[in-house]
Amino acid sequence: MTVELVRGQNHPLSEARLEIRVSAGTMVVAAATLSDESGTIHGVEWVAHPGAPTLPGVEVSRQAAADHRLAVDLDAVAETVHRVSVLLALPTGVGGPVDFGSLAAPVVAVTGLDGTEVAGFTLTGLGPESAVVALELYRRQGAWKVRAIGQGYAGGLADLLTDQGLAQAHRLASAINEAVAQGVARSVPAPPSRTADGDRSRQTTASALGPDQAASPYGGQGAQTASDPYQGSQGNPVPQGAAEAVASCPTRPADPSATTQPGTPAASGTGGPVDYSHPRRRNTAPAPPPAAPPAAPPAEPGRPGHPVAGDATGWSMDERLYNQVWGMFEDLARSTAAYRSAVDFADTRMDRELDEVLSDPRSRIGGQGDAARESARAKHAQLVDQARQVLDRDLAQLAAEADVVEPALPPAYARWDNPAWHAYRVPMEMPMALRLGDLHLPESDRLRIPMLIRLPLERGLWIDSGRTGSPDGSFLDSHELRRLALDSAVAHTARLLAVHPADEFTVHVLDPAGSGAQAFAPLVHSGVLAAPPAMGAAGVADILTRLTEHVDLVQMAVRGGAADSLPPDFDTAHQLLVVNDFPHGFDDRAVTRLRYLADEGPAVGVHLMLVADREDAAGYGPLLDPLWRGLMRLTPVPEDHLADPWVGHAWTYEPALLPPGSQVLQQVLAQVAEARRLWRK
């Protein structure tokens, strides 16, 4: 039975392994502090935060988010720890509200690993506070309890940590905010929230399942058995820290043997078609049950039903494919998180068992000690093998899905070598999203997930032309890296031009030193640019002045409710500014205008693509830090620098490059140019 706490109320905890679920309605930072019996925090190493998310028995989110799941294992915290305090704070430097008083009251719930809520607390009565101690778990006479706190601090994290007795409070608060800002800058943006009548999110919650599907230790729903790979041979629970990573994993089948693998007949043994749908995901839109069983629609030849994008009545194919790709991305993230957590648990348990053997002098010698060590290693190998089997099953299912989905993608979502480009026609409307490359994880190196970002762009793009430490870039000299970066920028620009209607996207190019003449040649010769690339300091000043005035005019028109009063010759299309070799040709005034365009432009349809090596701009010092953080960083060679918005894996990004010798870019640009010529007539 759930207990709704009020400020100051406590409640006993009967379980050691718990989740702290936070729902705030806006991006918040979640952290946790450990303190001793007297309430003293013994240093920054007793604080779990996005920059250092794991402590013994506690794991917090690596990123700021509106919803958090903190994992707590009270049996794993040190004996000297008597209190675990859960902190929430509004991040600084990334936009958003500045105090809790302007928001709906955050809700914090303590739950078991199966999702059963033990106690809840709504943080009402907050005003100018930007940080709050939400609740605390504390040890009393050998048992643990939870107490609702709700103590807010207008001075933010620094004041909160100072009040808790941490000497390095201000330094740690700055480090936390910097870690959050970096996480926001490098994260792949998640799909935006949906309205109830247009919900395109994946239906993976318990309400979408049958009522008798019991919670599994994956954190999703499914039958739980004694042989589950996330249970030890003695029925041990999931590892410390696994809760946040896997608690919201999508559904898995109750019986792994029922999963149809690619290339195998259906489970019925009749040799039927392969089911490409992933067992953890529903792709169909929720709908009320029909009054009578409808007749089954005819299947496409060679396919069972609709293996691509589901049925999803009321959705366009663009919407369905977009959600299916994001579903594959999330499934891979959570499946890998479950596997890594299981391996971490197996490692931790083996280390603990070996330590117990070594701590007993009687077992360090003779056959008894050898047998204990061998048993610990065997149990470790068994757990890891079982976890890998589950991951391999999921990877096979996702690979089968990817084999079907990839050829069905439209040009906006497709690789450059996809046959969809040979049937390309200039679209009549902008698509939902754009493919910027592929993503993969080390455990699934052969499985590539398309990296899609929503259109219009919410922030600019930075194509990093400097040395990044990537293995693929370590053997290249700086000249080759700059060439590859510029080629990537041209490919991204061409794709943006290709997916917009002829009159809705205008591209400007700044090439102050003229070093990109060869790379920009396809754009120049096809005639798709607004004007030839601007060169020199005068060209930089001219384009930046015109685009700054463009942003100012649109902002004034929107704020004044007079969008129809713009000049008749005003270009209302989305604008893209491609800047090569930044900051060459830029003075302080030009840099200020560029920052203004990066900050204010996306909201009014002016976007930035920067081809630059950050080291070249080192002379500006921290002045440009907000610029770099405000752009999505992409690399011209594979690098593991992007994070997913669910569990924060470091994903390897691979740029969307043109096949060697391909003429598809020239063919696409020729069609775009012809469509623009006809539109201007």
JOKA-V598781 format. One record per backbone hydrogen bond with DSSP energy under -1.0 kcal/mol. CO is the residue of the C=O (numbers start at 1). NH is the residue of the N-H. E is the energy in kcal/mol with one decimal. If there is no record, write none. Layout:
co | nh | e
CO | NH | E
CO | NH | E
This chain:
co | nh | e
3 | 120 | -2.6
6 | 9 | -2.6
9 | 148 | -2.5
11 | 146 | -2.7
16 | 74 | -2.6
18 | 72 | -2.4
19 | 111 | -2.7
20 | 70 | -2.7
21 | 109 | -2.6
22 | 68 | -1.9
23 | 107 | -2.4
28 | 65 | -2.1
29 | 89 | -1.9
31 | 87 | -2.9
32 | 48 | -3.1
33 | 85 | -2.5
35 | 82 | -2.6
35 | 83 | -1.5
36 | 39 | -1.9
40 | 36 | -1.9
43 | 46 | -2.1
44 | 47 | -1.7
46 | 34 | -2.6
48 | 32 | -2.4
49 | 52 | -1.4
52 | 49 | -1.4
53 | 60 | -2.4
55 | 58 | -2.5
57 | 73 | -3.1
58 | 55 | -2.9
59 | 71 | -2.2
65 | 28 | -2.2
66 | 24 | -2.8
68 | 22 | -2.4
70 | 20 | -2.4
71 | 59 | -2.2
72 | 18 | -3.0
73 | 76 | -1.5
78 | 81 | -1.7
82 | 139 | -2.5
83 | 35 | -2.1
84 | 137 | -2.9
85 | 33 | -2.1
86 | 134 | -2.2
87 | 31 | -2.1
88 | 132 | -2.8
89 | 29 | -3.7
100 | 103 | -1.7
106 | 123 | -2.7
107 | 23 | -2.5
108 | 121 | -2.5
109 | 21 | -3.0
110 | 118 | -3.6
110 | 119 | -1.5
111 | 19 | -2.6
112 | 115 | -1.9
116 | 112 | -2.4
118 | 3 | -1.4
119 | 110 | -3.3
120 | 5 | -3.4
121 | 108 | -2.9
122 | 124 | -1.9
127 | 101 | -2.6
129 | 100 | -3.1
130 | 90 | -2.7
131 | 153 | -2.8
132 | 88 | -2.5
133 | 150 | -1.4
133 | 151 | -1.3
134 | 149 | -2.1
135 | 86 | -3.0
136 | 147 | -2.7
137 | 84 | -3.1
138 | 145 | -2.6
140 | 143 | -1.6
143 | 140 | -3.7
144 | 13 | -2.4
145 | 138 | -2.5
146 | 11 | -2.0
147 | 136 | -2.2
148 | 8 | -2.9
151 | 133 | -2.7
153 | 130 | -2.1
153 | 131 | -1.0
153 | 156 | -1.3
156 | 160 | -2.1
157 | 161 | -3.0
158 | 162 | -2.1
159 | 163 | -2.5
160 | 164 | -1.2
161 | 166 | -2.1
162 | 165 | -1.9
166 | 169 | -1.2
168 | 172 | -2.5
169 | 173 | -2.7
170 | 174 | -2.0
171 | 175 | -2.0
172 | 176 | -2.5
173 | 177 | -2.4
174 | 178 | -2.2
175 | 179 | -2.3
176 | 180 | -2.2
177 | 181 | -2.4
178 | 182 | -2.5
179 | 183 | -2.1
180 | 184 | -2.5
181 | 185 | -2.1
182 | 186 | -1.8
186 | 643 | -1.3
195 | 198 | -1.2
202 | 204 | -1.3
205 | 208 | -1.7
206 | 209 | -1.9
210 | 213 | -1.5
214 | 222 | -2.7
216 | 219 | -2.0
220 | 216 | -1.7
221 | 252 | -1.3
225 | 228 | -1.6
228 | 231 | -2.1
232 | 235 | -2.2
236 | 232 | -1.3
239 | 242 | -2.0
242 | 246 | -2.6
243 | 247 | -2.5
246 | 249 | -2.1
255 | 258 | -2.2
256 | 259 | -1.7
261 | 264 | -1.7
266 | 269 | -2.3
278 | 281 | -1.7
300 | 303 | -2.3
312 | 315 | -2.1
316 | 320 | -2.3
317 | 321 | -2.7
318 | 322 | -2.2
319 | 323 | -2.3
320 | 324 | -2.0
321 | 325 | -2.6
322 | 326 | -2.2
323 | 327 | -2.1
324 | 328 | -2.2
325 | 329 | -2.3
326 | 330 | -2.6
327 | 331 | -2.6
328 | 332 | -2.4
329 | 333 | -2.1
330 | 334 | -2.6
331 | 335 | -2.7
332 | 336 | -2.2
333 | 337 | -1.9
334 | 338 | -2.4
335 | 339 | -2.1
336 | 340 | -2.8
337 | 341 | -2.5
338 | 342 | -2.2
339 | 343 | -2.3
340 | 344 | -2.7
341 | 345 | -2.5
342 | 346 | -2.5
343 | 347 | -2.7
344 | 348 | -2.8
345 | 349 | -2.8
346 | 350 | -2.2
347 | 351 | -2.5
348 | 352 | -2.4
349 | 353 | -2.5
350 | 354 | -2.6
351 | 355 | -2.4
352 | 356 | -2.1
353 | 357 | -1.7
354 | 358 | -2.4
355 | 359 | -2.0
360 | 363 | -1.7
366 | 370 | -1.3
367 | 371 | -2.4
368 | 372 | -2.0
369 | 373 | -2.3
370 | 374 | -2.4
371 | 375 | -2.3
372 | 376 | -2.2
373 | 377 | -2.2
374 | 378 | -2.2
375 | 379 | -2.4
376 | 380 | -1.9
377 | 381 | -2.5
378 | 382 | -2.3
379 | 383 | -2.3
380 | 384 | -2.4
381 | 385 | -2.5
382 | 386 | -2.4
383 | 387 | -2.4
384 | 388 | -2.4
385 | 389 | -2.1
386 | 390 | -1.9
387 | 391 | -2.3
388 | 392 | -3.1
389 | 393 | -2.2
390 | 394 | -2.2
391 | 395 | -2.9
392 | 396 | -2.5
393 | 397 | -1.9
394 | 398 | -2.6
395 | 399 | -2.8
396 | 400 | -2.2
397 | 401 | -2.0
398 | 402 | -2.9
399 | 403 | -2.2
401 | 405 | -2.7
402 | 406 | -2.5
405 | 408 | -1.0
406 | 409 | -1.3
410 | 413 | -1.5
410 | 414 | -1.2
412 | 435 | -2.3
415 | 418 | -1.6
418 | 421 | -1.9
419 | 422 | -1.4
421 | 424 | -1.3
432 | 455 | -2.8
434 | 453 | -2.3
436 | 656 | -1.0
437 | 451 | -2.8
438 | 654 | -2.6
439 | 449 | -2.6
440 | 652 | -2.7
441 | 444 | -1.5
444 | 447 | -1.5
449 | 439 | -2.1
451 | 436 | -2.5
453 | 434 | -2.2
460 | 632 | -3.0
461 | 610 | -3.0
462 | 634 | -3.3
463 | 612 | -1.6
470 | 474 | -1.2
473 | 476 | -1.3
477 | 481 | -2.1
478 | 482 | -2.2
479 | 483 | -2.0
480 | 484 | -2.6
481 | 485 | -2.5
482 | 486 | -2.2
483 | 487 | -2.4
484 | 488 | -2.3
485 | 489 | -2.2
486 | 490 | -2.4
487 | 491 | -2.2
488 | 492 | -2.6
489 | 493 | -2.5
490 | 494 | -2.7
491 | 495 | -2.1
492 | 496 | -2.3
493 | 497 | -2.4
494 | 498 | -2.3
495 | 499 | -1.7
501 | 504 | -1.9
504 | 574 | -1.7
506 | 576 | -2.7
507 | 530 | -2.5
508 | 578 | -2.9
509 | 534 | -2.7
510 | 580 | -2.8
511 | 514 | -1.5
512 | 536 | -1.9
514 | 517 | -1.1
516 | 520 | -2.7
520 | 524 | -2.4
521 | 525 | -3.2
522 | 526 | -1.3
523 | 528 | -1.2
534 | 511 | -2.9
535 | 539 | -1.1
536 | 540 | -2.0
537 | 541 | -2.4
538 | 542 | -2.3
539 | 543 | -2.2
540 | 544 | -2.3
541 | 545 | -2.1
542 | 546 | -2.2
543 | 547 | -2.6
544 | 548 | -2.2
545 | 549 | -2.3
546 | 550 | -2.0
547 | 551 | -2.4
548 | 552 | -2.4
549 | 553 | -2.7
550 | 554 | -2.2
551 | 555 | -2.6
552 | 556 | -2.5
553 | 557 | -2.4
554 | 558 | -2.7
555 | 559 | -2.8
556 | 560 | -2.0
557 | 562 | -2.8
558 | 561 | -1.1
562 | 565 | -1.9
563 | 566 | -1.0
567 | 570 | -1.9
574 | 506 | -3.2
575 | 607 | -3.5
576 | 508 | -3.1
577 | 609 | -2.8
578 | 510 | -3.3
579 | 611 | -3.0
581 | 584 | -2.4
583 | 586 | -2.4
587 | 591 | -2.4
588 | 592 | -2.1
589 | 593 | -2.0
590 | 594 | -2.4
591 | 595 | -2.4
592 | 596 | -2.0
593 | 597 | -2.4
594 | 598 | -2.3
595 | 599 | -2.1
596 | 600 | -3.1
597 | 601 | -1.7
601 | 604 | -1.9
601 | 606 | -2.5
602 | 605 | -1.2
605 | 575 | -3.1
607 | 577 | -2.6
608 | 461 | -2.5
609 | 579 | -2.8
610 | 463 | -3.1
611 | 582 | -1.2
612 | 465 | -2.2
613 | 616 | -1.5
614 | 617 | -1.0
615 | 618 | -1.6
617 | 620 | -1.8
618 | 621 | -1.8
620 | 623 | -1.5
621 | 624 | -1.1
622 | 625 | -1.3
624 | 628 | -2.1
625 | 629 | -2.4
626 | 630 | -1.7
632 | 462 | -2.9
634 | 464 | -2.9
639 | 641 | -1.4
639 | 653 | -3.1
642 | 651 | -3.4
643 | 188 | -2.8
651 | 642 | -1.4
652 | 440 | -1.4
653 | 639 | -1.5
654 | 438 | -2.4
655 | 657 | -1.3
659 | 662 | -2.1
663 | 667 | -2.2
664 | 668 | -2.6
665 | 669 | -2.6
666 | 670 | -2.1
667 | 671 | -1.7
668 | 672 | -2.2
669 | 673 | -2.8
670 | 674 | -2.3
671 | 675 | -2.4
672 | 676 | -2.1
673 | 677 | -2.2
674 | 678 | -2.4
675 | 679 | -1.9
676 | 680 | -1.9
